[in-house]
Amino acid sequence: MSEKYKIHEPEKAYFVTLTVVGWFDLFTRKNYKFTIVDSLKYCQQHKGLEIYGWCLMTNHLHMICRGVGENTLSDILRDFKKFTSKKLIEQITEEPESRRNWLLSYFRYYGKTLKRIKNYKVWQDGNHPEVIYSSKFYKQKLNYIHLNPVKEMIVSSSEDYLFSSARNYAELDSVLDVVVDIV
């Protein structure tokens, strides 16, 4: 991984993108989406994750976030990916899923060549972190995050998308609390 895309200033906020292997559209089921939301809530409450903006799309998660306290953002994201990978595979295996065999085969294929992964690989390596270095950059990335579901024609207005902080910024009910505006 390039040195350019590593978290070098742990006290700062970063724009990160966590992507499903092969850009596969996994988050089309409500139960998988709420696994991500519940895991983010856990990280906020127990690991020191501060989220300023987020959006969960069908195959990736964008966030503007930072680690506060004893856990670094790198550690939090590593643990988040590890936990959600196991939880998602468990859900695919145990809950109703018409794509079960295909999904397990798909994630097994991505995990079979890696020594550190026993069976399945759900997330791509890395998270492409970009430090939030200015108010302008923060607003640019937040706008990009919030417009993602609009550009994909999932919704016509960003605040209509339930799995995004656009709802927080519009002062609407949301599934995940965020710190509104860090600048």
N, C-alpha and C positions, 0 to 999 in steps of 0.2 A: 504494500500500500504506500502511496506517495506520502512524503512528509508533509506536503501541503495540506492534506486532508486528515489531520490528527488534531486532537484536542490538546493544545499546548498551554492555554491560559484557562485553567479550571475554574477560576472565579468569575469568568465572563459567560454571558449567554451565547448560545450557538443555534444556528439554523441547521437542522439535521434531517436526513431522509433515511428511513428504514424501509427496505424493499424486499418483497417476497422473491425467492429464487425464480429466475426466468420471467420475472414480472407477471407471474400467474395471478389471475383474479380470484384470490381466496376469499376476500372480505365481501362476498355477495350475500352471505347468510348473516342474519341478525345475531345468532349466538356467537359467531366468530368475532363480529364487531364488538360485542359487549365483553368478550374476553379481553380484547385490547383495552377498552375503556376501564374495566375493573382493574386490570394490571397497572394501568397508568395511575389510577386512584391510589392503589397500594403503594406505588413508588412515591407519590406525593406525600402520603401520610407516614410512611415508614422509612424511606430512603433519602429524603431531602430533595426530591425532584420538584423544581419550580417550572411550570409551563406557562408561557406567555402567549402562545398561539399554537394551534394544532389543526390537522385535518387528516382523517383516515379515508383514504380512497380504496378502490377495490384491490389494489396490489401494492400499496405503499402507505407510509405514515410520515407526514411532515410535522415537525415541531420546531418552535423556538423555545429553548429551555436551558436550564443550567442546574448543576448540582450544588446543593447548599449543605454545609455541615461536613461530617466525616466521610461521606460517600462522594466520589468524584462523578462527573457526568459519564465518563467512560465506563466506570464500574456499574453505574445504574443502568446504562443502555445494554451492557453485556448481560447483566442479570435479567433484565426485562426480556431480551431476546431469548435467552436460555429458558426462562420460565414459560413464556408464551409459546415457544416451539413445542415444549412438552405438553402444555395444556391443549393447544390446537390439535396435535396428533391424537391426544386422548379423546377429544370431542369428535374428531373424524371417525375414530374407531368405535366409540360407544354410543353416539347419538345418531338419530336418523340422518343419513347422508347418501343421496343417490349416486354421488361420485366417489364413494368410499374407496373402492379398489383402485380406481384410477389415481386418486389423490395420494394414497399411500405409496403406490408405485412411483409416482412422480417425485415425491419428497425423498423416497428411498434412493432413487437414482442420483439425486444431488448430494446425498450424504454418503454414498458407498465408497467414494475414493478418499474421504477425509478421515484421518486417524483419530482426531479428537471428537468426532461425531459417531455415535454407536449405530444409529439406524437411519434417522431422518434429518434432513436439513430444510428448514422453512425459510429462514432469512438469509439474504446475501450478506457476505462479510462487509464490515465497515458501515459507516453511516454518513459519509460525505459531509463532515462538519465544517461550517463556515462561521467564523466568529462574528458576532454582531458588533461592528466597530463604530457605528454611527447611528444617529436617529433616522437619517434618511435610509440607510441600509435596512434597519429594523422595519420601517414602514413598508419598504419595497418587498421584503420577504413576507411580512404579514399579509400584505395585499395579494401576493402570489399564492400563499397558502389558502386564503379565503376564496379566491377566484377559481381554484382547481375544480371543484364540482360544477361550477358554472360553465367553464370551458369544456368540460366533458358532457355537458348537457344533462346532468343528473337533476339539477334544479335551475330555475331561472334567476334566482336571487341567492347570494351566498348565505344570508341568515336563515334561509329555509332548509339548509342542510344540517341535519341533526348531529352529525359526527364531525363537528368543526367548532372552533372558538369564535367564528363569525357571530354565532348566537350570543356569546358572552359580551362581545363588543357592541351588539345591538340591544343589549340588556333584556334578552329573552331567556326563557328557561333553557337549561343546557344539561347535557349528560355528564359533563366534566367541568369542574371549576378551574379557572385560570387566573393568573395575575394579569390584570388588564393594564396594558401600556407600561413598559419599563423605562421609557425615556421622558 
